[in-house]
Amino acid sequence: MNYAEHCTTNGEDPTFVDFMGDYETQAIYEECTDFPKLREYLNEKLVAYNAQPKISKMNIVLFKDAITHIAKIYRIINLKRGHAFLVGVGGSGRHSLTRMSAFLSKMNVY
């Protein structure tokens, strides 16, 4: 089995997530084949994040690249001793996407 046979995204980069399923014991990474559903899920989580008291609200647009970056950051910070060095110009969303990924992981950012 090769990469093309396993992924169902027809040439686009696949996005794997484990936070969309209804898993009770252990989350399983699966390829997200319904990207609009993933976008809707993350928009709901963004509304939940902004509803928290005593936090600065995030007014971000979740376009395709932002969503894939959230999925990648989420996976990295959930690894044991996982860390990443995010590089980009000011205002590119590094901090916001990391906050969103941490919120999905039920982690605190300080």
C-alpha positions, 0 to 999 in steps of 0.5 A: 500500500502506498500513500496514494492508495491510503489517502482519499483526498485526490492529490491534495494533502490529507489532514489527519485528526483525532478530535472529531470522533466520538471516542471514549477510551483512546482517540484514533487519528483518521483522515478527515475526508469532510473538510467543511465538517472539520471547518464547522467543528473548529468554528464551533470550538472557536465560539466556545473559546471566545465564550470563556470569561477572562480571556482575550477574544480571537477573531480569526478566519479559519481558512484551509491553511489555518485549519491544517496548521491547527491540526499539525500543532494539535498533534505536536503538542499532544505528543509526549515532550512535543514541541515546535518552532513556529516561524512567520512574520508578525500577524501570521497567526502563530499565537492564535493557532497555537491557542486554538490547538491548546484549547482543543487539547484542553491545555492552558496557555501561559 
